[in-house]
Amino acid sequence: MAREPRGRTPRLDQPREVRRSLINRPSVDPEVFGRVSERFARFLGTARFLVYLTVFVLVWLAWNSFTPVELQFDPKALNYTLLTLILSLQASYAAPLILLAQNRQTDRDRVVGEQDRARDERGLADTEYLTREVASLRIAMREVATRDFVRSELRALLEELDERAAAHGKNEADAPAGGSTSG
């Protein structure tokens, strides 16, 4: 693609030409890198790491303090400069990896929280639905004749029939035996 003359603005409706770098950048899978950083961060938070680091530093200091000067690689006279650089390098890599692991954990916690909220909302909706159903059943049961109600109505009818039968029997007993009177 030809260069545009000076003073002329590039066209925004056309994509730019992709620039190729001289060095190919390594491609790193973010998921794999994240898992490795989480393992590293988890290891840094263990007592084992603290013991290993303490032993490493003590051996380093002992070697560079008590061995002959010809065998020392980080002499006490230079204030253990190499040890300081190594520990600084370790810290400079550990801090971003720990932050990356924390960010991934935060993302996982957020997703779990959203899933919990959705499940709670579904549970609440189900509970509200069941509450409405129970209320409608209660209302419907008021209109339906229950067994006790039917029994009481049947007893009342039976008593009424018994009273009518008794009254009818009494009326027949009071009537003259010969039949009808003509007048």
Backbone as JSON Lines, residues from 0, in Angstrom:
{"i":0,"aa":"M","n":[0.86,-1.17,0.0],"ca":[0.0,0.0,0.0],"c":[0.9,1.23,0.0]}
{"i":1,"aa":"A","n":[0.56,2.18,-0.77],"ca":[1.38,3.38,-0.89],"c":[1.13,4.29,0.31]}
{"i":2,"aa":"R","n":[2.19,5.0,0.67],"ca":[2.05,5.95,1.77],"c":[1.24,7.14,1.32]}
{"i":3,"aa":"E","n":[0.5,7.64,2.27],"ca":[-0.32,8.81,1.97],"c":[0.53,10.06,2.11]}
{"i":4,"aa":"P","n":[0.28,11.04,1.27],"ca":[1.08,12.27,1.36],"c":[0.87,12.97,2.69]}
{"i":5,"aa":"R","n":[1.88,13.74,3.09],"ca":[1.78,14.46,4.36],"c":[0.63,15.43,4.33]}
{"i":6,"aa":"G","n":[0.03,15.59,5.52],"ca":[-1.05,16.54,5.64],"c":[-2.39,15.91,5.31]}
{"i":7,"aa":"R","n":[-2.38,14.77,4.69],"ca":[-3.62,14.12,4.33],"c":[-3.98,13.09,5.41]}
{"i":8,"aa":"T","n":[-5.2,13.14,5.86],"ca":[-5.62,12.22,6.92],"c":[-5.97,10.86,6.32]}
{"i":9,"aa":"P","n":[-5.71,9.8,7.06],"ca":[-6.05,8.46,6.54],"c":[-7.56,8.28,6.49]}
{"i":10,"aa":"R","n":[-8.0,7.45,5.59],"ca":[-9.43,7.2,5.45],"c":[-9.87,6.25,6.56]}
{"i":11,"aa":"L","n":[-10.96,6.62,7.19],"ca":[-11.46,5.82,8.3],"c":[-12.35,4.68,7.84]}
{"i":12,"aa":"D","n":[-12.78,4.72,6.6],"ca":[-13.65,3.66,6.12],"c":[-12.88,2.48,5.53]}
{"i":13,"aa":"Q","n":[-11.57,2.54,5.57],"ca":[-10.75,1.46,5.05],"c":[-9.83,0.94,6.15]}
{"i":14,"aa":"P","n":[-9.69,-0.37,6.24],"ca":[-8.82,-0.92,7.29],"c":[-7.36,-0.6,7.02]}
{"i":15,"aa":"R","n":[-6.62,-0.51,8.1],"ca":[-5.19,-0.28,7.97],"c":[-4.49,-1.54,7.51]}
{"i":16,"aa":"E","n":[-3.37,-1.35,6.92],"ca":[-2.56,-2.5,6.54],"c":[-1.94,-3.08,7.81]}
{"i":17,"aa":"V","n":[-1.96,-4.37,7.88],"ca":[-1.41,-5.03,9.06],"c":[0.11,-4.96,9.0]}
{"i":18,"aa":"R","n":[0.69,-4.49,10.07],"ca":[2.15,-4.41,10.13],"c":[2.69,-5.73,10.65]}
{"i":19,"aa":"R","n":[3.68,-6.21,9.99],"ca":[4.31,-7.46,10.42],"c":[5.57,-7.12,11.19]}
{"i":20,"aa":"S","n":[5.73,-7.82,12.28],"ca":[6.93,-7.57,13.07],"c":[8.06,-8.46,12.58]}
{"i":21,"aa":"L","n":[9.25,-8.05,12.88],"ca":[10.42,-8.83,12.47],"c":[10.56,-10.09,13.3]}
{"i":22,"aa":"I","n":[10.08,-10.02,14.52],"ca":[10.2,-11.17,15.43],"c":[8.79,-11.7,15.7]}
{"i":23,"aa":"N","n":[8.64,-12.99,15.52],"ca":[7.35,-13.6,15.83],"c":[7.15,-13.63,17.34]}
{"i":24,"aa":"R","n":[6.0,-13.16,17.77],"ca":[5.69,-13.17,19.19],"c":[5.21,-14.55,19.59]}
{"i":25,"aa":"P","n":[5.66,-15.0,20.73],"ca":[5.18,-16.33,21.15],"c":[3.7,-16.25,21.52]}
{"i":26,"aa":"S","n":[2.97,-17.29,21.16],"ca":[1.55,-17.33,21.52],"c":[1.41,-18.17,22.79]}
{"i":27,"aa":"V","n":[0.72,-17.62,23.73],"ca":[0.52,-18.28,25.01],"c":[-0.97,-18.42,25.24]}
{"i":28,"aa":"D","n":[-1.38,-19.64,25.56],"ca":[-2.79,-19.87,25.87],"c":[-3.08,-19.25,27.22]}
{"i":29,"aa":"P","n":[-4.0,-18.27,27.28],"ca":[-4.26,-17.58,28.56],"c":[-4.79,-18.52,29.64]}
{"i":30,"aa":"E","n":[-5.53,-19.55,29.23],"ca":[-6.08,-20.48,30.23],"c":[-4.97,-21.3,30.88]}
{"i":31,"aa":"V","n":[-4.05,-21.79,30.07],"ca":[-2.92,-22.57,30.6],"c":[-2.05,-21.69,31.48]}
{"i":32,"aa":"F","n":[-1.78,-20.48,30.99],"ca":[-0.96,-19.56,31.77],"c":[-1.63,-19.23,33.1]}
{"i":33,"aa":"G","n":[-2.94,-19.04,33.06],"ca":[-3.69,-18.75,34.29],"c":[-3.62,-19.9,35.28]}
{"i":34,"aa":"R","n":[-3.77,-21.15,34.76],"ca":[-3.7,-22.31,35.67],"c":[-2.32,-22.44,36.3]}
{"i":35,"aa":"V","n":[-1.29,-22.22,35.49],"ca":[0.07,-22.3,36.02],"c":[0.29,-21.21,37.07]}
{"i":36,"aa":"S","n":[-0.18,-20.01,36.8],"ca":[0.0,-18.93,37.77],"c":[-0.76,-19.22,39.07]}
{"i":37,"aa":"E","n":[-1.93,-19.86,38.96],"ca":[-2.67,-20.22,40.18],"c":[-1.91,-21.26,40.99]}
{"i":38,"aa":"R","n":[-1.34,-22.24,40.31],"ca":[-0.54,-23.25,41.04],"c":[0.65,-22.59,41.73]}
{"i":39,"aa":"F","n":[1.31,-21.69,40.99],"ca":[2.46,-20.99,41.56],"c":[2.05,-20.16,42.77]}
{"i":40,"aa":"A","n":[0.96,-19.42,42.63],"ca":[0.48,-18.59,43.74],"c":[0.08,-19.45,44.93]}
{"i":41,"aa":"R","n":[-0.57,-20.6,44.64],"ca":[-0.94,-21.5,45.73],"c":[0.3,-22.03,46.45]}
{"i":42,"aa":"F","n":[1.35,-22.34,45.67],"ca":[2.59,-22.84,46.27],"c":[3.26,-21.75,47.1]}
{"i":43,"aa":"L","n":[3.22,-20.5,46.64],"ca":[3.85,-19.41,47.39],"c":[3.17,-19.19,48.73]}
{"i":44,"aa":"G","n":[1.93,-19.59,48.86],"ca":[1.21,-19.38,50.11],"c":[1.31,-20.55,51.08]}
{"i":45,"aa":"T","n":[2.2,-21.48,50.82],"ca":[2.31,-22.65,51.69],"c":[3.49,-22.52,52.65]}
{"i":46,"aa":"A","n":[3.41,-23.28,53.71],"ca":[4.51,-23.34,54.68],"c":[5.74,-23.99,54.03]}
{"i":47,"aa":"R","n":[5.5,-24.92,53.12],"ca":[6.61,-25.6,52.43],"c":[7.48,-24.58,51.7]}
{"i":48,"aa":"F","n":[6.84,-23.63,50.99],"ca":[7.61,-22.62,50.27],"c":[8.43,-21.78,51.25]}
{"i":49,"aa":"L","n":[7.81,-21.38,52.34],"ca":[8.54,-20.57,53.33],"c":[9.74,-21.33,53.9]}
{"i":50,"aa":"V","n":[9.56,-22.61,54.15],"ca":[10.68,-23.42,54.66],"c":[11.77,-23.52,53.6]}
{"i":51,"aa":"Y","n":[11.39,-23.81,52.34],"ca":[12.38,-23.91,51.26],"c":[13.14,-22.59,51.09]}
{"i":52,"aa":"L","n":[12.42,-21.48,51.08],"ca":[13.06,-20.19,50.9],"c":[13.99,-19.87,52.08]}
{"i":53,"aa":"T","n":[13.53,-20.18,53.28],"ca":[14.36,-19.93,54.46],"c":[15.63,-20.77,54.41]}
{"i":54,"aa":"V","n":[15.52,-22.03,54.07],"ca":[16.7,-22.91,53.96],"c":[17.63,-22.39,52.87]}
{"i":55,"aa":"F","n":[17.07,-22.0,51.73],"ca":[17.87,-21.47,50.63],"c":[18.67,-20.24,51.08]}
{"i":56,"aa":"V","n":[17.98,-19.3,51.73],"ca":[18.65,-18.07,52.16],"c":[19.7,-18.38,53.23]}
{"i":57,"aa":"L","n":[19.38,-19.25,54.18],"ca":[20.35,-19.59,55.24],"c":[21.59,-20.28,54.66]}
{"i":58,"aa":"V","n":[21.39,-21.21,53.73],"ca":[22.54,-21.87,53.09],"c":[23.35,-20.85,52.31]}
{"i":59,"aa":"W","n":[22.68,-19.97,51.58],"ca":[23.36,-18.93,50.81],"c":[24.21,-18.05,51.73]}
{"i":60,"aa":"L","n":[23.6,-17.59,52.82],"ca":[24.32,-16.71,53.75],"c":[25.47,-17.44,54.43]}
{"i":61,"aa":"A","n":[25.23,-18.67,54.83],"ca":[26.29,-19.45,55.5],"c":[27.46,-19.68,54.54]}
{"i":62,"aa":"W","n":[27.12,-20.08,53.32],"ca":[28.19,-20.36,52.35],"c":[29.01,-19.1,52.08]}
{"i":63,"aa":"N","n":[28.34,-17.98,51.87],"ca":[29.05,-16.76,51.52],"c":[29.6,-16.01,52.72]}
{"i":64,"aa":"S","n":[29.37,-16.51,53.91],"ca":[29.93,-15.88,55.1],"c":[31.08,-16.68,55.69]}
{"i":65,"aa":"F","n":[30.96,-18.02,55.64],"ca":[31.92,-18.85,56.37],"c":[32.9,-19.61,55.49]}
{"i":66,"aa":"T","n":[32.7,-19.64,54.21],"ca":[33.65,-20.33,53.34],"c":[34.8,-19.39,53.01]}
{"i":67,"aa":"P","n":[35.92,-19.94,52.55],"ca":[37.04,-19.06,52.16],"c":[36.6,-18.11,51.04]}
{"i":68,"aa":"V","n":[37.19,-16.96,51.0],"ca":[36.82,-15.9,50.07],"c":[36.9,-16.39,48.62]}
{"i":69,"aa":"E","n":[37.85,-17.28,48.32],"ca":[37.99,-17.76,46.95],"c":[36.77,-18.57,46.5]}
{"i":70,"aa":"L","n":[36.06,-19.2,47.43],"ca":[34.89,-20.02,47.11],"c":[33.56,-19.24,47.2]}
{"i":71,"aa":"Q","n":[33.59,-18.06,47.71],"ca":[32.36,-17.25,47.82],"c":[32.0,-16.68,46.46]}
{"i":72,"aa":"F","n":[30.72,-16.74,46.11],"ca":[30.26,-16.17,44.85],"c":[29.43,-14.91,45.08]}
{"i":73,"aa":"D","n":[29.05,-14.64,46.33],"ca":[28.32,-13.41,46.68],"c":[28.82,-12.97,48.05]}
{"i":74,"aa":"P","n":[30.0,-12.36,48.09],"ca":[30.65,-12.09,49.38],"c":[29.89,-11.11,50.28]}
{"i":75,"aa":"K","n":[30.1,-11.32,51.57],"ca":[29.49,-10.46,52.59],"c":[29.95,-9.01,52.42]}
{"i":76,"aa":"A","n":[31.17,-8.84,51.95],"ca":[31.72,-7.49,51.77],"c":[30.89,-6.67,50.79]}
{"i":77,"aa":"L","n":[30.19,-7.34,49.84],"ca":[29.35,-6.63,48.87],"c":[27.88,-6.66,49.29]}
{"i":78,"aa":"N","n":[27.61,-6.98,50.54],"ca":[26.26,-7.0,51.11],"c":[25.31,-7.98,50.39]}
{"i":79,"aa":"Y","n":[25.85,-9.08,49.95],"ca":[25.05,-10.14,49.33],"c":[24.2,-9.58,48.18]}
{"i":80,"aa":"T","n":[24.83,-8.9,47.27],"ca":[24.15,-8.25,46.15],"c":[23.41,-9.26,45.28]}
{"i":81,"aa":"L","n":[24.03,-10.38,44.98],"ca":[23.41,-11.37,44.12],"c":[22.15,-11.96,44.77]}
{"i":82,"aa":"L","n":[22.21,-12.22,46.08],"ca":[21.03,-12.73,46.8],"c":[19.89,-11.71,46.74]}
{"i":83,"aa":"T","n":[20.23,-10.44,46.91],"ca":[19.22,-9.39,46.84],"c":[18.59,-9.34,45.46]}
{"i":84,"aa":"L","n":[19.4,-9.47,44.42],"ca":[18.87,-9.46,43.06],"c":[17.97,-10.67,42.8]}
{"i":85,"aa":"I","n":[18.37,-11.84,43.29],"ca":[17.57,-13.05,43.08],"c":[16.23,-12.93,43.79]}
{"i":86,"aa":"L","n":[16.25,-12.45,45.03],"ca":[14.99,-12.3,45.78],"c":[14.1,-11.22,45.15]}
{"i":87,"aa":"S","n":[14.71,-10.17,44.63],"ca":[13.93,-9.13,43.96],"c":[13.31,-9.67,42.67]}
{"i":88,"aa":"L","n":[14.07,-10.47,41.94],"ca":[13.54,-11.07,40.71],"c":[12.38,-12.01,41.04]}
{"i":89,"aa":"Q","n":[12.55,-12.81,42.08],"ca":[11.47,-13.72,42.48],"c":[10.22,-12.93,42.86]}
{"i":90,"aa":"A","n":[10.38,-11.85,43.6],"ca":[9.24,-11.04,44.02],"c":[8.59,-10.34,42.83]}
{"i":91,"aa":"S","n":[9.43,-9.9,41.87],"ca":[8.87,-9.2,40.71],"c":[8.05,-10.14,39.84]}
{"i":92,"aa":"Y","n":[8.34,-11.42,39.83],"ca":[7.52,-12.37,39.1],"c":[6.35,-12.87,39.94]}
{"i":93,"aa":"A","n":[6.56,-13.0,41.22],"ca":[5.51,-13.55,42.08],"c":[4.31,-12.6,42.19]}
{"i":94,"aa":"A","n":[4.56,-11.32,42.33],"ca":[3.45,-10.37,42.54],"c":[2.45,-10.37,41.39]}
{"i":95,"aa":"P","n":[2.88,-10.24,40.13],"ca":[1.87,-10.27,39.05],"c":[1.17,-11.61,38.91]}
{"i":96,"aa":"L","n":[1.9,-12.7,39.16],"ca":[1.27,-14.01,39.07],"c":[0.22,-14.2,40.17]}
{"i":97,"aa":"I","n":[0.52,-13.7,41.34],"ca":[-0.45,-13.77,42.44],"c":[-1.68,-12.92,42.1]}
{"i":98,"aa":"L","n":[-1.46,-11.73,41.54],"ca":[-2.59,-10.88,41.14],"c":[-3.43,-11.54,40.05]}
{"i":99,"aa":"L","n":[-2.76,-12.18,39.1],"ca":[-3.49,-12.89,38.05],"c":[-4.35,-14.0,38.65]}
{"i":100,"aa":"A","n":[-3.77,-14.75,39.57],"ca":[-4.52,-15.83,40.22],"c":[-5.71,-15.26,41.01]}
{"i":101,"aa":"Q","n":[-5.5,-14.13,41.68],"ca":[-6.6,-13.51,42.43],"c":[-7.7,-13.03,41.49]}
{"i":102,"aa":"N","n":[-7.31,-12.47,40.34],"ca":[-8.31,-12.01,39.37],"c":[-9.12,-13.18,38.83]}
{"i":103,"aa":"R","n":[-8.44,-14.29,38.56],"ca":[-9.17,-15.47,38.08],"c":[-10.12,-15.99,39.15]}
{"i":104,"aa":"Q","n":[-9.68,-15.98,40.41],"ca":[-10.56,-16.42,41.49],"c":[-11.75,-15.48,41.65]}
{"i":105,"aa":"T","n":[-11.5,-14.18,41.5],"ca":[-12.58,-13.2,41.56],"c":[-13.6,-13.46,40.45]}
{"i":106,"aa":"D","n":[-13.11,-13.76,39.26],"ca":[-14.01,-14.06,38.15],"c":[-14.84,-15.31,38.44]}
{"i":107,"aa":"R","n":[-14.18,-16.34,38.97],"ca":[-14.92,-17.57,39.32],"c":[-15.95,-17.28,40.4]}
{"i":108,"aa":"D","n":[-15.59,-16.49,41.4],"ca":[-16.54,-16.15,42.47],"c":[-17.73,-15.37,41.92]}
{"i":109,"aa":"R","n":[-17.46,-14.48,40.96],"ca":[-18.54,-13.7,40.37],"c":[-19.5,-14.61,39.61]}
{"i":110,"aa":"V","n":[-18.96,-15.55,38.85],"ca":[-19.8,-16.48,38.09],"c":[-20.63,-17.35,39.05]}
{"i":111,"aa":"V","n":[-19.98,-17.84,40.1],"ca":[-20.71,-18.66,41.09],"c":[-21.8,-17.82,41.76]}
{"i":112,"aa":"G","n":[-21.49,-16.57,42.07],"ca":[-22.49,-15.67,42.67],"c":[-23.68,-15.45,41.74]}
{"i":113,"aa":"E","n":[-23.4,-15.27,40.45],"ca":[-24.48,-15.08,39.48],"c":[-25.33,-16.35,39.38]}
{"i":114,"aa":"Q","n":[-24.68,-17.5,39.39],"ca":[-25.42,-18.76,39.34],"c":[-26.26,-18.94,40.6]}
{"i":115,"aa":"D","n":[-25.7,-18.59,41.75],"ca":[-26.45,-18.68,43.01],"c":[-27.67,-17.75,42.98]}
{"i":116,"aa":"R","n":[-27.46,-16.53,42.48],"ca":[-28.56,-15.58,42.38],"c":[-29.66,-16.1,41.47]}
{"i":117,"aa":"A","n":[-29.26,-16.66,40.33],"ca":[-30.25,-17.2,39.38],"c":[-31.01,-18.36,40.01]}
{"i":118,"aa":"R","n":[-30.29,-19.24,40.72],"ca":[-30.95,-20.37,41.38],"c":[-31.89,-19.88,42.48]}
{"i":119,"aa":"D","n":[-31.46,-18.87,43.23],"ca":[-32.32,-18.31,44.28],"c":[-33.57,-17.67,43.68]}
{"i":120,"aa":"E","n":[-33.41,-16.98,42.56],"ca":[-34.57,-16.36,41.91],"c":[-35.55,-17.42,41.42]}
{"i":121,"aa":"R","n":[-35.01,-18.52,40.85],"ca":[-35.9,-19.61,40.42],"c":[-36.6,-20.22,41.62]}
{"i":122,"aa":"G","n":[-35.87,-20.41,42.72],"ca":[-36.48,-20.96,43.93],"c":[-37.56,-20.04,44.47]}
{"i":123,"aa":"L","n":[-37.31,-18.73,44.45],"ca":[-38.3,-17.77,44.91],"c":[-39.54,-17.79,44.02]}
{"i":124,"aa":"A","n":[-39.32,-17.86,42.71],"ca":[-40.45,-17.92,41.78],"c":[-41.27,-19.19,42.01]}
{"i":125,"aa":"D","n":[-40.58,-20.31,42.22],"ca":[-41.29,-21.56,42.5],"c":[-42.08,-21.47,43.79]}
{"i":126,"aa":"T","n":[-41.48,-20.87,44.81],"ca":[-42.16,-20.72,46.1],"c":[-43.39,-19.83,45.97]}
{"i":127,"aa":"E","n":[-43.25,-18.72,45.23],"ca":[-44.39,-17.84,45.02],"c":[-45.5,-18.55,44.26]}
{"i":128,"aa":"Y","n":[-45.13,-19.34,43.25],"ca":[-46.13,-20.09,42.48],"c":[-46.86,-21.08,43.39]}
{"i":129,"aa":"L","n":[-46.09,-21.82,44.19],"ca":[-46.72,-22.78,45.1],"c":[-47.61,-22.09,46.13]}
{"i":130,"aa":"T","n":[-47.21,-20.94,46.59],"ca":[-48.03,-20.17,47.54],"c":[-49.36,-19.78,46.9]}
{"i":131,"aa":"R","n":[-49.29,-19.29,45.66],"ca":[-50.53,-18.93,44.95],"c":[-51.42,-20.16,44.75]}
{"i":132,"aa":"E","n":[-50.81,-21.3,44.43],"ca":[-51.58,-22.52,44.23],"c":[-52.26,-22.96,45.51]}
{"i":133,"aa":"V","n":[-51.54,-22.92,46.63],"ca":[-52.13,-23.3,47.92],"c":[-53.27,-22.35,48.28]}
{"i":134,"aa":"A","n":[-53.09,-21.07,48.03],"ca":[-54.15,-20.1,48.33],"c":[-55.39,-20.37,47.46]}
{"i":135,"aa":"S","n":[-55.16,-20.68,46.19],"ca":[-56.32,-20.96,45.33],"c":[-57.0,-22.26,45.75]}
{"i":136,"aa":"L","n":[-56.25,-23.24,46.22],"ca":[-56.86,-24.48,46.72],"c":[-57.69,-24.21,47.97]}
{"i":137,"aa":"R","n":[-57.19,-23.36,48.84],"ca":[-57.96,-23.02,50.05],"c":[-59.28,-22.34,49.68]}
{"i":138,"aa":"I","n":[-59.21,-21.43,48.73],"ca":[-60.43,-20.74,48.29],"c":[-61.39,-21.75,47.67]}
{"i":139,"aa":"A","n":[-60.88,-22.65,46.84],"ca":[-61.72,-23.65,46.19],"c":[-62.31,-24.61,47.21]}
{"i":140,"aa":"M","n":[-61.57,-24.92,48.26],"ca":[-62.06,-25.86,49.28],"c":[-63.22,-25.26,50.06]}
{"i":141,"aa":"R","n":[-63.3,-23.96,50.14],"ca":[-64.43,-23.34,50.83],"c":[-65.73,-23.57,50.06]}
{"i":142,"aa":"E","n":[-65.61,-23.67,48.73],"ca":[-66.79,-23.86,47.9],"c":[-67.14,-25.34,47.73]}
{"i":143,"aa":"V","n":[-66.25,-26.24,48.04],"ca":[-66.48,-27.66,47.87],"c":[-67.06,-28.22,49.16]}
{"i":144,"aa":"A","n":[-68.03,-29.11,48.97],"ca":[-68.65,-29.75,50.14],"c":[-67.68,-30.77,50.72]}
{"i":145,"aa":"T","n":[-67.34,-30.59,51.96],"ca":[-66.44,-31.53,52.6],"c":[-67.23,-32.69,53.17]}
{"i":146,"aa":"R","n":[-66.58,-33.73,53.57],"ca":[-67.22,-34.92,54.12],"c":[-68.03,-34.57,55.36]}
{"i":147,"aa":"D","n":[-67.46,-33.77,56.22],"ca":[-68.17,-33.39,57.45],"c":[-69.42,-32.57,57.13]}
{"i":148,"aa":"F","n":[-69.28,-31.66,56.13],"ca":[-70.43,-30.86,55.75],"c":[-71.54,-31.74,55.19]}
{"i":149,"aa":"V","n":[-71.19,-32.7,54.34],"ca":[-72.18,-33.6,53.74],"c":[-72.85,-34.44,54.83]}
{"i":150,"aa":"R","n":[-72.07,-34.93,55.78],"ca":[-72.63,-35.73,56.89],"c":[-73.62,-34.9,57.7]}
{"i":151,"aa":"S","n":[-73.24,-33.67,58.02],"ca":[-74.15,-32.84,58.82],"c":[-75.43,-32.53,58.05]}
{"i":152,"aa":"E","n":[-75.33,-32.3,56.76],"ca":[-76.52,-32.05,55.96],"c":[-77.4,-33.3,55.88]}
{"i":153,"aa":"L","n":[-76.75,-34.47,55.71],"ca":[-77.53,-35.71,55.67],"c":[-78.21,-35.98,57.0]}
{"i":154,"aa":"R","n":[-77.52,-35.71,58.1],"ca":[-78.14,-35.89,59.43],"c":[-79.34,-34.96,59.59]}
{"i":155,"aa":"A","n":[-79.18,-33.72,59.15],"ca":[-80.29,-32.76,59.25],"c":[-81.48,-33.22,58.42]}
{"i":156,"aa":"L","n":[-81.19,-33.71,57.21],"ca":[-82.27,-34.22,56.36],"c":[-82.93,-35.46,56.98]}
{"i":157,"aa":"L","n":[-82.11,-36.32,57.54],"ca":[-82.63,-37.53,58.18],"c":[-83.53,-37.16,59.36]}
{"i":158,"aa":"E","n":[-83.08,-36.21,60.15],"ca":[-83.9,-35.77,61.28],"c":[-85.2,-35.15,60.78]}
{"i":159,"aa":"E","n":[-85.12,-34.38,59.71],"ca":[-86.32,-33.76,59.16],"c":[-87.29,-34.82,58.64]}
{"i":160,"aa":"L","n":[-86.73,-35.85,57.97],"ca":[-87.58,-36.94,57.49],"c":[-88.2,-37.71,58.65]}
{"i":161,"aa":"D","n":[-87.39,-37.93,59.7],"ca":[-87.92,-38.61,60.88],"c":[-89.06,-37.8,61.49]}
{"i":162,"aa":"E","n":[-88.86,-36.48,61.57],"ca":[-89.91,-35.63,62.14],"c":[-91.16,-35.67,61.27]}
{"i":163,"aa":"R","n":[-91.0,-35.66,59.96],"ca":[-92.16,-35.72,59.06],"c":[-92.87,-37.07,59.19]}
{"i":164,"aa":"A","n":[-92.04,-38.11,59.27],"ca":[-92.63,-39.44,59.39],"c":[-93.38,-39.56,60.71]}
{"i":165,"aa":"A","n":[-92.81,-39.01,61.76],"ca":[-93.47,-39.06,63.06],"c":[-94.73,-38.22,63.01]}
{"i":166,"aa":"A","n":[-94.65,-37.06,62.37],"ca":[-95.82,-36.19,62.27],"c":[-96.89,-36.86,61.4]}
{"i":167,"aa":"H","n":[-96.5,-37.5,60.36],"ca":[-97.44,-38.17,59.47],"c":[-98.07,-39.36,60.18]}
{"i":168,"aa":"G","n":[-97.25,-40.08,60.95],"ca":[-97.78,-41.2,61.72],"c":[-98.75,-40.71,62.78]}
{"i":169,"aa":"K","n":[-98.52,-39.58,63.37],"ca":[-99.39,-39.02,64.4],"c":[-100.7,-38.57,63.76]}
{"i":170,"aa":"N","n":[-100.6,-37.98,62.57],"ca":[-101.81,-37.56,61.88],"c":[-102.68,-38.76,61.52]}
{"i":171,"aa":"E","n":[-102.13,-39.85,61.14],"ca":[-102.9,-41.04,60.8],"c":[-103.54,-41.62,62.04]}
{"i":172,"aa":"A","n":[-102.86,-41.53,63.15],"ca":[-103.41,-42.08,64.39],"c":[-104.57,-41.22,64.87]}
{"i":173,"aa":"D","n":[-104.56,-39.95,64.65],"ca":[-105.63,-39.06,65.08],"c":[-106.85,-39.15,64.16]}
{"i":174,"aa":"A","n":[-106.7,-39.61,62.98],"ca":[-107.82,-39.66,62.02],"c":[-108.81,-40.75,62.41]}
{"i":175,"aa":"P","n":[-110.2,-40.55,62.12],"ca":[-111.18,-41.58,62.45],"c":[-110.96,-42.85,61.63]}
{"i":176,"aa":"A","n":[-111.32,-43.93,62.2],"ca":[-111.06,-45.22,61.6],"c":[-112.03,-45.55,60.49]}
{"i":177,"aa":"G","n":[-113.08,-45.03,60.33],"ca":[-114.06,-45.42,59.35],"c":[-113.93,-44.75,58.04]}
{"i":178,"aa":"G","n":[-113.27,-43.87,57.93],"ca":[-113.13,-43.24,56.63],"c":[-113.51,-41.79,56.68]}
{"i":179,"aa":"S","n":[-114.2,-41.41,55.69],"ca":[-114.44,-40.0,55.56],"c":[-115.82,-39.65,56.06]}
{"i":180,"aa":"T","n":[-116.04,-38.51,56.48],"ca":[-117.32,-38.03,56.95],"c":[-117.98,-37.24,55.85]}
{"i":181,"aa":"S","n":[-119.22,-37.47,55.68],"ca":[-119.87,-36.7,54.64],"c":[-120.84,-35.72,55.29]}
{"i":182,"aa":"G","n":[-120.98,-34.75,54.76],"ca":[-121.76,-33.76,55.42],"c":[-122.65,-32.99,54.69]}
